[in-house]
């Protein structure tokens, strides 16, 4: 996992070094595809996450943006082996479906290289299938990324790596804490 993170960080820094200035004094919007690997409690029952996201960035200073974002995340269930004495079998765990709503700050260290922190609420869409006793949990997501210009109109590709986590959706169930290490690739304008 450390090797993968290092490789991705080198790729992002390479893009940042070669990119032209994209950060603008106007609001920026992006729509993206998200993918990630489940970590912490949920990794026992769910494997990968695929989703979509929308994000807006509103400038509040030269290198600083206020961000707000939402999306849809689906954590695919795993097939778990059941070791019954007479009849070994397997059980497919349900997918976990979440709609996060987050706000935060994006700070540009270089014209196209940024660090971002967001926090908000994660809404669990399939509470009964997940054995949750709550349908909303606190979520947070630190991220690093790079904006790669695609034309002179200010459009860009936003590539970011993040860790995202929630509090437990069920106080008695450790696996109800949802978290991931993920990648977001978005088209921005």
C-alpha positions in Angstrom: 0.0 0.0 0.0 2.9 2.4 0.8 4.5 1.7 -2.6 1.2 2.5 -4.4 0.8 5.7 -2.4 4.4 6.7 -3.3 3.9 6.0 -7.0 0.7 8.0 -7.1 2.3 10.9 -5.2 5.2 11.0 -7.7 2.7 11.1 -10.6 0.7 13.9 -9.1 3.9 15.9 -8.4 5.0 15.4 -12.0 1.7 16.7 -13.3 1.9 19.7 -10.9 5.4 20.6 -12.1 4.5 20.5 -15.8 1.0 22.0 -15.6 0.2 25.6 -16.4 -1.6 27.8 -13.9 -5.2 26.6 -13.7 -6.4 28.0 -10.3 -8.7 30.8 -11.2 -10.2 33.8 -9.3 -13.7 32.5 -10.2 -15.7 29.6 -8.8 -14.8 26.1 -10.0 -17.0 23.1 -10.4 -16.1 19.5 -11.1 -17.8 16.2 -11.6 -15.8 13.0 -11.0 -15.5 9.3 -10.7 -14.4 8.0 -7.3 -12.7 4.6 -6.5 -11.3 3.3 -3.3 -10.3 0.4 -1.2 -12.2 -0.1 2.1 -10.2 0.1 5.3 -10.8 -0.1 9.0 -13.9 -1.9 10.2 -15.8 -2.2 6.9 -12.9 -4.0 5.2 -14.0 -7.2 6.8 -17.4 -7.2 5.0 -16.9 -4.9 2.0 -14.1 -4.5 -0.5 -14.0 -1.7 -3.0 -15.9 1.5 -3.4 -17.0 3.0 -6.7 -18.9 6.3 -6.9 -19.5 9.7 -8.4 -19.0 13.1 -6.9 -19.8 16.8 -7.5 -17.7 19.6 -6.0 -17.7 23.4 -6.0 -14.8 25.6 -5.0 -15.4 29.2 -4.2 -12.3 31.4 -3.8 -12.0 33.2 -0.4 -8.3 34.2 -0.8 -5.5 34.0 -3.4 -4.5 30.4 -2.6 -7.6 29.3 -0.7 -11.1 28.0 -1.7 -14.1 27.1 0.3 -15.4 23.7 -1.0 -18.7 22.0 -0.9 -19.3 18.5 -2.3 -21.7 15.6 -2.5 -21.9 12.3 -4.4 -22.8 8.7 -4.2 -20.6 5.8 -2.9 -21.2 2.1 -3.2 -19.0 -0.2 -1.1 -19.4 -3.7 -2.7 -20.0 -6.6 -0.4 -17.7 -9.6 -0.1 -18.5 -13.3 -0.3 -17.6 -14.7 3.1 -17.1 -18.4 3.7 -19.3 -20.0 6.4 -17.7 -23.0 8.0 -20.6 -25.2 8.9 -19.8 -28.7 10.0 -22.0 -30.5 7.5 -22.4 -28.0 4.7 -19.7 -25.5 4.0 -21.2 -22.5 2.1 -20.7 -18.8 1.5 -22.6 -15.6 2.3 -22.6 -12.4 0.2 -22.6 -9.4 2.5 -24.7 -6.5 1.3 -23.3 -3.4 -0.4 -23.1 -0.2 1.7 -24.5 2.8 -0.1 -23.7 6.3 1.2 -24.3 9.9 0.2 -21.7 12.2 1.7 -22.3 15.9 2.1 -19.1 17.7 3.0 -17.7 21.2 3.2 -14.1 22.3 3.7 -11.1 24.2 2.5 -8.7 23.7 -0.4 -5.3 25.3 -0.1 -3.0 25.6 -3.2 0.7 25.1 -2.2 1.6 25.7 -5.9 -0.6 27.0 -8.7 -2.0 23.5 -9.4 -1.0 21.4 -6.4 -3.4 21.5 -3.4 -4.2 20.0 0.0 -7.8 19.8 1.0 -9.7 19.0 4.2 -13.5 18.4 4.3 -16.0 17.3 7.0 -19.7 16.8 7.1 -22.4 14.1 7.2 -22.6 10.7 5.6 -26.1 9.5 4.9 -26.5 5.7 4.9 -29.1 4.7 2.2 -29.5 1.1 3.1 -29.6 1.2 6.9 -31.5 -2.1 7.3 -29.2 -4.1 5.1 -26.1 -2.8 7.0 -27.5 -3.3 10.5 -27.1 0.3 11.3 -29.0 1.9 14.2 -28.2 5.4 12.7 -28.7 6.6 9.2 -26.3 9.6 9.5 -22.7 9.7 10.7 -20.0 12.3 10.9 -17.5 12.0 8.0 -14.1 13.7 7.2 -11.7 13.5 4.3 -8.2 14.9 4.0 -6.9 15.0 0.4 -4.0 16.0 -1.8 -4.3 16.6 -5.5 -3.4 18.3 -8.7 -5.3 20.3 -11.4 -4.2 19.5 -15.0 -5.3 22.1 -17.6 -7.0 20.7 -20.7 -7.6 23.9 -22.6 -7.2 27.7 -22.4 -10.8 28.2 -21.2 -9.8 27.2 -17.7 -11.1 23.6 -17.9 -9.1 21.1 -16.0 -8.8 17.5 -14.8 -8.7 17.2 -11.0 -6.8 14.2 -9.7 -6.8 13.7 -6.0 -5.9 11.0 -3.4 -7.8 11.0 -0.1 -8.5 9.1 3.0 -12.2 9.3 4.0 -13.8 7.9 7.2 -17.1 8.0 9.1 -18.0 7.4 12.7 -19.9 4.2 13.4 -23.4 3.8 12.0 -24.1 1.3 14.9 -22.5 1.9 18.3 -22.2 -1.8 19.1 -20.8 -2.9 15.7 -17.1 -2.1 14.9 -17.5 -2.9 11.2 -20.1 -0.1 10.9 -17.3 2.4 10.7 -16.9 3.2 7.0 -13.5 4.3 5.6 -11.4 4.2 2.5 -8.2 5.2 0.7 -9.4 6.5 -2.6 -8.7 8.2 -5.9 -10.9 10.9 -7.5 -10.6 11.8 -11.2 -12.8 14.7 -12.1 -13.5 17.1 -15.0 -13.6 20.7 -13.9 -14.8 23.9 -15.4 
